[in-house]
Amino acid sequence: MTTMRVAQISHPNGPFEIVERPIPQPGPGSIRIKVLACGVCHSDALTKEGTWPGLQFPRVPGHEVVGVIDALGDGVTPWTPGQRVGVGWNGGYCGHCDPCRRGTLFACVTGQATGVTYDGGYAEYLIAPASAVALMPEGLSPVEAAPLMCAGLTTFNALRNSGARPGDVVAVLGLGGLGHLGVQFATKMGFHTVGIARGTDKEALARQLGASVYIDSVAQNPASELNKLGGAKVILATATSGDAISAVQDGLAVEGTLLIVGAVPSMQVSPLSLIMGNRSVKGWYSGTSIDSQDTLAFSARTGVRPMNEVYPLERISEAYDRMMSGKARFRVVLSIV
């Protein structure tokens, strides 16, 4: 076989086109991956709508990629063909710029993003820099692993770097694509986990995922309820509403952190609340390939799994629309075989 199927976008807001392309060869420092599954993430809209600065078309989206190494470019070590691997949002790093030399690899000035600055995983094959590749452990199927490369990585990495310790009160605001994984990770990390969402219908899900406490933000004041627990050491904000995030900030404990992973356009913060309690508001970038590898390993060991709706590559338009509707429970994944 010399060609592959890809789902590409040819211009901003253009339709998905299933086309045949030659199977690419990996250049120096790159790896070719036979894609087995790829998550459909809201960030893929940056490619679909053409809003990423300098985006070049045609482009194949997809940054929650899982597959098998198929071929290696020159100088690639220690990877070998046949290994199961994943590639996430971070599309690799140069290792030479000032941020890389300071150890902040995610801030590499090359700014590579899978499915944005180079073709992503809505395809049968993917070429990625070796620095972008994470090893996938046994015990995870490709469909299970794919959303962990972005939604899982973001919540896992944020929580493990939050400063919270086992036994601390950690609240997860929102129980959607990010939040349903955040609750699982928080519980498995030993936190006193609180789920916060709108309506009583989410309580059963929150407890199923491991939350010890559920707060209905419609019927209850979430900040007041958190303060009854002594305040939250960390509130992981996965919600897509700035108002919802603003409403919980007074539920932080002294020296607590409001940790933002949901990309809301704006929100209000009370400087007085921050000052009087030595509290902080912080954002968290998803992570690099080694963080993805840690996420996969932790998930495999502890049983953290995403809830997915699965589509074949040919139904990418339907899958993307389902994801954008916000009605999927909770991640959308392309199975590519």
TORKOL-4160 file (C-alpha; in steps of 0.2 Angstrom, whole numbers, padded with zeros to 4 digits, m for minus):
337
<pt num="1" X="0000" Y="0000" Z="0000"/>
<pt num="2" X="0007" Y="0017" Z="m0005"/>
<pt num="3" X="m0008" Y="0028" Z="m0001"/>
<pt num="4" X="m0017" Y="0033" Z="0015"/>
<pt num="5" X="m0034" Y="0041" Z="0019"/>
<pt num="6" X="m0035" Y="0057" Z="0028"/>
<pt num="7" X="m0048" Y="0069" Z="0033"/>
<pt num="8" X="m0042" Y="0086" Z="0028"/>
<pt num="9" X="m0048" Y="0104" Z="0029"/>
<pt num="10" X="m0044" Y="0114" Z="0013"/>
<pt num="11" X="m0049" Y="0132" Z="0019"/>
<pt num="12" X="m0056" Y="0140" Z="0034"/>
<pt num="13" X="m0073" Y="0133" Z="0039"/>
<pt num="14" X="m0072" Y="0121" Z="0025"/>
<pt num="15" X="m0079" Y="0104" Z="0025"/>
<pt num="16" X="m0070" Y="0089" Z="0030"/>
<pt num="17" X="m0063" Y="0080" Z="0014"/>
<pt num="18" X="m0059" Y="0062" Z="0014"/>
<pt num="19" X="m0045" Y="0060" Z="0002"/>
<pt num="20" X="m0031" Y="0049" Z="m0003"/>
<pt num="21" X="m0013" Y="0055" Z="m0001"/>
<pt num="22" X="0004" Y="0046" Z="m0003"/>
<pt num="23" X="0010" Y="0038" Z="0014"/>
<pt num="24" X="0024" Y="0050" Z="0019"/>
<pt num="25" X="0042" Y="0046" Z="0024"/>
<pt num="26" X="0049" Y="0051" Z="0041"/>
<pt num="27" X="0063" Y="0063" Z="0040"/>
<pt num="28" X="0078" Y="0065" Z="0052"/>
<pt num="29" X="0072" Y="0065" Z="0070"/>
<pt num="30" X="0054" Y="0060" Z="0065"/>
<pt num="31" X="0043" Y="0045" Z="0067"/>
<pt num="32" X="0029" Y="0038" Z="0057"/>
<pt num="33" X="0015" Y="0031" Z="0066"/>
<pt num="34" X="0001" Y="0020" Z="0060"/>
<pt num="35" X="m0014" Y="0028" Z="0068"/>
<pt num="36" X="m0027" Y="0017" Z="0077"/>
<pt num="37" X="m0038" Y="0030" Z="0086"/>
<pt num="38" X="m0039" Y="0049" Z="0087"/>
<pt num="39" X="m0049" Y="0059" Z="0099"/>
<pt num="40" X="m0060" Y="0074" Z="0092"/>
<pt num="41" X="m0056" Y="0088" Z="0104"/>
<pt num="42" X="m0064" Y="0106" Z="0104"/>
<pt num="43" X="m0047" Y="0113" Z="0101"/>
<pt num="44" X="m0048" Y="0105" Z="0084"/>
<pt num="45" X="m0059" Y="0120" Z="0080"/>
<pt num="46" X="m0044" Y="0131" Z="0078"/>
<pt num="47" X="m0039" Y="0121" Z="0063"/>
<pt num="48" X="m0057" Y="0118" Z="0056"/>
<pt num="49" X="m0061" Y="0137" Z="0058"/>
<pt num="50" X="m0044" Y="0143" Z="0053"/>
<pt num="51" X="m0041" Y="0154" Z="0068"/>
<pt num="52" X="m0023" Y="0148" Z="0072"/>
<pt num="53" X="m0011" Y="0162" Z="0066"/>
<pt num="54" X="m0001" Y="0157" Z="0051"/>
<pt num="55" X="m0011" Y="0141" Z="0048"/>
<pt num="56" X="m0007" Y="0133" Z="0032"/>
<pt num="57" X="m0020" Y="0123" Z="0022"/>
<pt num="58" X="m0024" Y="0109" Z="0017"/>
<pt num="59" X="m0022" Y="0103" Z="0035"/>
<pt num="60" X="m0027" Y="0087" Z="0044"/>
<pt num="61" X="m0033" Y="0090" Z="0062"/>
<pt num="62" X="m0031" Y="0079" Z="0077"/>
<pt num="63" X="m0020" Y="0079" Z="0092"/>
<pt num="64" X="m0026" Y="0065" Z="0103"/>
<pt num="65" X="m0017" Y="0052" Z="0093"/>
<pt num="66" X="m0014" Y="0034" Z="0097"/>
<pt num="67" X="m0005" Y="0021" Z="0086"/>
<pt num="68" X="0010" Y="0010" Z="0082"/>
<pt num="69" X="0027" Y="0015" Z="0076"/>
<pt num="70" X="0028" Y="0010" Z="0058"/>
<pt num="71" X="0045" Y="0018" Z="0053"/>
<pt num="72" X="0059" Y="0029" Z="0060"/>
<pt num="73" X="0069" Y="0043" Z="0052"/>
<pt num="74" X="0087" Y="0045" Z="0054"/>
<pt num="75" X="0095" Y="0048" Z="0071"/>
<pt num="76" X="0079" Y="0042" Z="0081"/>
<pt num="77" X="0083" Y="0033" Z="0097"/>
<pt num="78" X="0078" Y="0023" Z="0107"/>
<pt num="79" X="0061" Y="0020" Z="0098"/>
<pt num="80" X="0058" Y="0004" Z="0088"/>
<pt num="81" X="0045" Y="m0001" Z="0076"/>
<pt num="82" X="0030" Y="m0010" Z="0083"/>
<pt num="83" X="0029" Y="0000" Z="0099"/>
<pt num="84" X="0012" Y="0007" Z="0104"/>
<pt num="85" X="0013" Y="0026" Z="0106"/>
<pt num="86" X="0003" Y="0042" Z="0107"/>
<pt num="87" X="0005" Y="0060" Z="0102"/>
<pt num="88" X="m0004" Y="0074" Z="0110"/>
<pt num="89" X="m0006" Y="0093" Z="0108"/>
<pt num="90" X="0012" Y="0097" Z="0111"/>
<pt num="91" X="0020" Y="0093" Z="0094"/>
<pt num="92" X="0038" Y="0092" Z="0100"/>
<pt num="93" X="0051" Y="0104" Z="0105"/>
<pt num="94" X="0068" Y="0110" Z="0099"/>
<pt num="95" X="0078" Y="0108" Z="0114"/>
<pt num="96" X="0089" Y="0123" Z="0110"/>
<pt num="97" X="0079" Y="0139" Z="0113"/>
<pt num="98" X="0080" Y="0148" Z="0130"/>
<pt num="99" X="0063" Y="0140" Z="0137"/>
<pt num="100" X="0069" Y="0123" Z="0132"/>
<pt num="101" X="0086" Y="0126" Z="0140"/>
<pt num="102" X="0077" Y="0132" Z="0156"/>
<pt num="103" X="0067" Y="0116" Z="0156"/>
<pt num="104" X="0050" Y="0124" Z="0151"/>
<pt num="105" X="0049" Y="0113" Z="0136"/>
<pt num="106" X="0030" Y="0116" Z="0133"/>
<pt num="107" X="0035" Y="0135" Z="0130"/>
<pt num="108" X="0047" Y="0130" Z="0116"/>
<pt num="109" X="0048" Y="0145" Z="0103"/>
<pt num="110" X="0045" Y="0133" Z="0089"/>
<pt num="111" X="0027" Y="0132" Z="0095"/>
<pt num="112" X="0023" Y="0115" Z="0087"/>
<pt num="113" X="0005" Y="0109" Z="0089"/>
<pt num="114" X="m0001" Y="0092" Z="0082"/>
<pt num="115" X="m0014" Y="0094" Z="0069"/>
<pt num="116" X="m0011" Y="0113" Z="0068"/>
<pt num="117" X="0007" Y="0117" Z="0063"/>
<pt num="118" X="0008" Y="0100" Z="0055"/>
<pt num="119" X="m0004" Y="0086" Z="0050"/>
<pt num="120" X="m0013" Y="0077" Z="0064"/>
<pt num="121" X="m0022" Y="0061" Z="0068"/>
<pt num="122" X="m0037" Y="0061" Z="0057"/>
<pt num="123" X="m0028" Y="0050" Z="0045"/>
<pt num="124" X="m0021" Y="0032" Z="0044"/>
<pt num="125" X="m0003" Y="0038" Z="0046"/>
<pt num="126" X="0005" Y="0052" Z="0055"/>
<pt num="127" X="0023" Y="0059" Z="0055"/>
<pt num="128" X="0028" Y="0067" Z="0072"/>
<pt num="129" X="0045" Y="0073" Z="0079"/>
<pt num="130" X="0052" Y="0060" Z="0091"/>
<pt num="131" X="0051" Y="0073" Z="0105"/>
<pt num="132" X="0032" Y="0073" Z="0104"/>
<pt num="133" X="0030" Y="0054" Z="0106"/>
<pt num="134" X="0024" Y="0045" Z="0122"/>
<pt num="135" X="0025" Y="0026" Z="0126"/>
<pt num="136" X="0008" Y="0018" Z="0129"/>
<pt num="137" X="0007" Y="0004" Z="0142"/>
<pt num="138" X="m0002" Y="m0012" Z="0140"/>
<pt num="139" X="m0020" Y="m0012" Z="0148"/>
<pt num="140" X="m0027" Y="0002" Z="0138"/>
<pt num="141" X="m0035" Y="0000" Z="0121"/>
<pt num="142" X="m0032" Y="0013" Z="0108"/>
<pt num="143" X="m0050" Y="0021" Z="0109"/>
<pt num="144" X="m0048" Y="0022" Z="0128"/>
<pt num="145" X="m0030" Y="0030" Z="0127"/>
<pt num="146" X="m0034" Y="0043" Z="0114"/>
<pt num="147" X="m0043" Y="0056" Z="0125"/>
<pt num="148" X="m0030" Y="0053" Z="0138"/>
<pt num="149" X="m0018" Y="0062" Z="0126"/>
<pt num="150" X="m0026" Y="0079" Z="0129"/>
<pt num="151" X="m0041" Y="0079" Z="0141"/>
<pt num="152" X="m0033" Y="0066" Z="0152"/>
<pt num="153" X="m0016" Y="0074" Z="0151"/>
<pt num="154" X="m0023" Y="0091" Z="0155"/>
<pt num="155" X="m0032" Y="0086" Z="0171"/>
<pt num="156" X="m0020" Y="0074" Z="0177"/>
<pt num="157" X="m0005" Y="0085" Z="0175"/>
<pt num="158" X="m0014" Y="0100" Z="0182"/>
<pt num="159" X="m0019" Y="0091" Z="0198"/>
<pt num="160" X="m0002" Y="0083" Z="0201"/>
<pt num="161" X="0006" Y="0100" Z="0200"/>
<pt num="162" X="m0007" Y="0109" Z="0210"/>
<pt num="163" X="0001" Y="0107" Z="0227"/>
<pt num="164" X="m0013" Y="0097" Z="0234"/>
<pt num="165" X="m0009" Y="0082" Z="0245"/>
<pt num="166" X="m0019" Y="0066" Z="0249"/>
<pt num="167" X="m0033" Y="0071" Z="0260"/>
<pt num="168" X="m0035" Y="0089" Z="0254"/>
<pt num="169" X="m0052" Y="0095" Z="0248"/>
<pt num="170" X="m0051" Y="0096" Z="0229"/>
<pt num="171" X="m0066" Y="0102" Z="0219"/>
<pt num="172" X="m0069" Y="0099" Z="0201"/>
<pt num="173" X="m0080" Y="0112" Z="0193"/>
<pt num="174" X="m0089" Y="0104" Z="0178"/>
<pt num="175" X="m0092" Y="0086" Z="0174"/>
<pt num="176" X="m0090" Y="0086" Z="0155"/>
<pt num="177" X="m0076" Y="0080" Z="0144"/>
<pt num="178" X="m0062" Y="0086" Z="0155"/>
<pt num="179" X="m0071" Y="0086" Z="0172"/>
<pt num="180" X="m0077" Y="0067" Z="0171"/>
<pt num="181" X="m0058" Y="0063" Z="0170"/>
<pt num="182" X="m0053" Y="0076" Z="0183"/>
<pt num="183" X="m0064" Y="0068" Z="0196"/>
<pt num="184" X="m0057" Y="0051" Z="0193"/>
<pt num="185" X="m0039" Y="0057" Z="0194"/>
<pt num="186" X="m0043" Y="0067" Z="0210"/>
<pt num="187" X="m0050" Y="0052" Z="0218"/>
<pt num="188" X="m0036" Y="0040" Z="0213"/>
<pt num="189" X="m0023" Y="0053" Z="0219"/>
<pt num="190" X="m0031" Y="0052" Z="0237"/>
<pt num="191" X="m0040" Y="0069" Z="0237"/>
<pt num="192" X="m0056" Y="0072" Z="0246"/>
<pt num="193" X="m0065" Y="0075" Z="0229"/>
<pt num="194" X="m0080" Y="0086" Z="0227"/>
<pt num="195" X="m0089" Y="0087" Z="0210"/>
<pt num="196" X="m0098" Y="0103" Z="0206"/>
<pt num="197" X="m0111" Y="0104" Z="0191"/>
<pt num="198" X="m0128" Y="0111" Z="0187"/>
<pt num="199" X="m0143" Y="0100" Z="0192"/>
<pt num="200" X="m0147" Y="0085" Z="0203"/>
<pt num="201" X="m0145" Y="0073" Z="0188"/>
<pt num="202" X="m0126" Y="0074" Z="0188"/>
<pt num="203" X="m0125" Y="0068" Z="0206"/>
<pt num="204" X="m0125" Y="0050" Z="0202"/>
<pt num="205" X="m0112" Y="0052" Z="0189"/>
<pt num="206" X="m0101" Y="0062" Z="0200"/>
<pt num="207" X="m0102" Y="0048" Z="0214"/>
<pt num="208" X="m0099" Y="0034" Z="0201"/>
<pt num="209" X="m0083" Y="0043" Z="0196"/>
<pt num="210" X="m0077" Y="0044" Z="0214"/>
<pt num="211" X="m0083" Y="0060" Z="0221"/>
<pt num="212" X="m0086" Y="0060" Z="0240"/>
<pt num="213" X="m0097" Y="0076" Z="0239"/>
<pt num="214" X="m0108" Y="0083" Z="0225"/>
<pt num="215" X="m0113" Y="0101" Z="0224"/>
<pt num="216" X="m0128" Y="0106" Z="0213"/>
<pt num="217" X="m0123" Y="0124" Z="0208"/>
<pt num="218" X="m0141" Y="0128" Z="0204"/>
<pt num="219" X="m0149" Y="0124" Z="0220"/>
<pt num="220" X="m0134" Y="0128" Z="0231"/>
<pt num="221" X="m0121" Y="0141" Z="0233"/>
<pt num="222" X="m0105" Y="0131" Z="0228"/>
<pt num="223" X="m0093" Y="0143" Z="0238"/>
<pt num="224" X="m0103" Y="0142" Z="0254"/>
<pt num="225" X="m0104" Y="0123" Z="0252"/>
<pt num="226" X="m0085" Y="0121" Z="0250"/>
<pt num="227" X="m0082" Y="0132" Z="0265"/>
<pt num="228" X="m0093" Y="0120" Z="0275"/>
<pt num="229" X="m0079" Y="0107" Z="0271"/>
<pt num="230" X="m0065" Y="0119" Z="0277"/>
<pt num="231" X="m0063" Y="0127" Z="0259"/>
<pt num="232" X="m0054" Y="0119" Z="0244"/>
<pt num="233" X="m0036" Y="0118" Z="0243"/>
<pt num="234" X="m0038" Y="0117" Z="0224"/>
<pt num="235" X="m0053" Y="0120" Z="0213"/>
<pt num="236" X="m0050" Y="0113" Z="0195"/>
<pt num="237" X="m0060" Y="0123" Z="0184"/>
<pt num="238" X="m0065" Y="0114" Z="0168"/>
<pt num="239" X="m0081" Y="0123" Z="0165"/>
<pt num="240" X="m0084" Y="0133" Z="0149"/>
<pt num="241" X="m0093" Y="0147" Z="0159"/>
<pt num="242" X="m0083" Y="0162" Z="0166"/>
<pt num="243" X="m0098" Y="0166" Z="0177"/>
<pt num="244" X="m0098" Y="0148" Z="0184"/>
<pt num="245" X="m0079" Y="0149" Z="0188"/>
<pt num="246" X="m0081" Y="0166" Z="0196"/>
<pt num="247" X="m0095" Y="0159" Z="0207"/>
<pt num="248" X="m0083" Y="0146" Z="0216"/>
<pt num="249" X="m0068" Y="0157" Z="0220"/>
<pt num="250" X="m0074" Y="0161" Z="0237"/>
<pt num="251" X="m0074" Y="0143" Z="0241"/>
<pt num="252" X="m0055" Y="0142" Z="0241"/>
<pt num="253" X="m0046" Y="0138" Z="0258"/>
<pt num="254" X="m0033" Y="0150" Z="0264"/>
<pt num="255" X="m0018" Y="0148" Z="0252"/>
<pt num="256" X="m0030" Y="0139" Z="0240"/>
<pt num="257" X="m0028" Y="0139" Z="0221"/>
<pt num="258" X="m0041" Y="0141" Z="0207"/>
<pt num="259" X="m0033" Y="0131" Z="0193"/>
<pt num="260" X="m0040" Y="0135" Z="0176"/>
<pt num="261" X="m0040" Y="0122" Z="0162"/>
<pt num="262" X="m0056" Y="0127" Z="0154"/>
<pt num="263" X="m0053" Y="0140" Z="0140"/>
<pt num="264" X="m0066" Y="0153" Z="0144"/>
<pt num="265" X="m0065" Y="0170" Z="0136"/>
<pt num="266" X="m0066" Y="0180" Z="0152"/>
<pt num="267" X="m0070" Y="0179" Z="0171"/>
<pt num="268" X="m0071" Y="0190" Z="0186"/>
<pt num="269" X="m0059" Y="0188" Z="0200"/>
<pt num="270" X="m0060" Y="0196" Z="0217"/>
<pt num="271" X="m0043" Y="0204" Z="0222"/>
<pt num="272" X="m0048" Y="0206" Z="0240"/>
<pt num="273" X="m0052" Y="0188" Z="0241"/>
<pt num="274" X="m0035" Y="0184" Z="0234"/>
<pt num="275" X="m0026" Y="0196" Z="0246"/>
<pt num="276" X="m0035" Y="0192" Z="0262"/>
<pt num="277" X="m0032" Y="0173" Z="0260"/>
<pt num="278" X="m0016" Y="0173" Z="0251"/>
<pt num="279" X="m0025" Y="0164" Z="0237"/>
<pt num="280" X="m0020" Y="0162" Z="0219"/>
<pt num="281" X="m0028" Y="0160" Z="0201"/>
<pt num="282" X="m0017" Y="0149" Z="0189"/>
<pt num="283" X="m0019" Y="0142" Z="0172"/>
<pt num="284" X="m0011" Y="0125" Z="0167"/>
<pt num="285" X="m0004" Y="0120" Z="0150"/>
<pt num="286" X="m0008" Y="0102" Z="0146"/>
<pt num="287" X="0010" Y="0095" Z="0145"/>
<pt num="288" X="0024" Y="0087" Z="0135"/>
<pt num="289" X="0026" Y="0069" Z="0129"/>
<pt num="290" X="0033" Y="0063" Z="0145"/>
<pt num="291" X="0018" Y="0070" Z="0154"/>
<pt num="292" X="0007" Y="0061" Z="0142"/>
<pt num="293" X="0017" Y="0045" Z="0146"/>
<pt num="294" X="0014" Y="0047" Z="0164"/>
<pt num="295" X="m0004" Y="0050" Z="0162"/>
<pt num="296" X="m0006" Y="0034" Z="0152"/>
<pt num="297" X="0004" Y="0024" Z="0164"/>
<pt num="298" X="m0006" Y="0031" Z="0179"/>
<pt num="299" X="m0023" Y="0028" Z="0170"/>
<pt num="300" X="m0018" Y="0010" Z="0166"/>
<pt num="301" X="m0013" Y="0006" Z="0184"/>
<pt num="302" X="m0028" Y="0014" Z="0193"/>
<pt num="303" X="m0042" Y="0011" Z="0181"/>
<pt num="304" X="m0045" Y="0029" Z="0175"/>
<pt num="305" X="m0055" Y="0028" Z="0159"/>
<pt num="306" X="m0064" Y="0041" Z="0148"/>
<pt num="307" X="m0082" Y="0039" Z="0143"/>
<pt num="308" X="m0082" Y="0039" Z="0124"/>
<pt num="309" X="m0093" Y="0039" Z="0108"/>
<pt num="310" X="m0084" Y="0031" Z="0094"/>
<pt num="311" X="m0085" Y="0034" Z="0075"/>
<pt num="312" X="m0076" Y="0028" Z="0060"/>
<pt num="313" X="m0065" Y="0040" Z="0050"/>
<pt num="314" X="m0078" Y="0041" Z="0036"/>
<pt num="315" X="m0090" Y="0049" Z="0048"/>
<pt num="316" X="m0079" Y="0063" Z="0054"/>
<pt num="317" X="m0091" Y="0077" Z="0050"/>
<pt num="318" X="m0104" Y="0069" Z="0061"/>
<pt num="319" X="m0091" Y="0065" Z="0074"/>
<pt num="320" X="m0085" Y="0083" Z="0074"/>
<pt num="321" X="m0103" Y="0091" Z="0075"/>
<pt num="322" X="m0107" Y="0079" Z="0089"/>
<pt num="323" X="m0092" Y="0085" Z="0099"/>
<pt num="324" X="m0096" Y="0104" Z="0095"/>
<pt num="325" X="m0114" Y="0101" Z="0101"/>
<pt num="326" X="m0108" Y="0098" Z="0118"/>
<pt num="327" X="m0120" Y="0083" Z="0119"/>
<pt num="328" X="m0107" Y="0069" Z="0118"/>
<pt num="329" X="m0104" Y="0059" Z="0134"/>
<pt num="330" X="m0091" Y="0063" Z="0135"/>
<pt num="331" X="m0077" Y="0062" Z="0122"/>
<pt num="332" X="m0078" Y="0058" Z="0104"/>
<pt num="333" X="m0065" Y="0046" Z="0096"/>
<pt num="334" X="m0062" Y="0041" Z="0078"/>
<pt num="335" X="m0057" Y="0022" Z="0077"/>
<pt num="336" X="m0045" Y="0021" Z="0062"/>
<pt num="337" X="m0042" Y="0003" Z="0056"/>
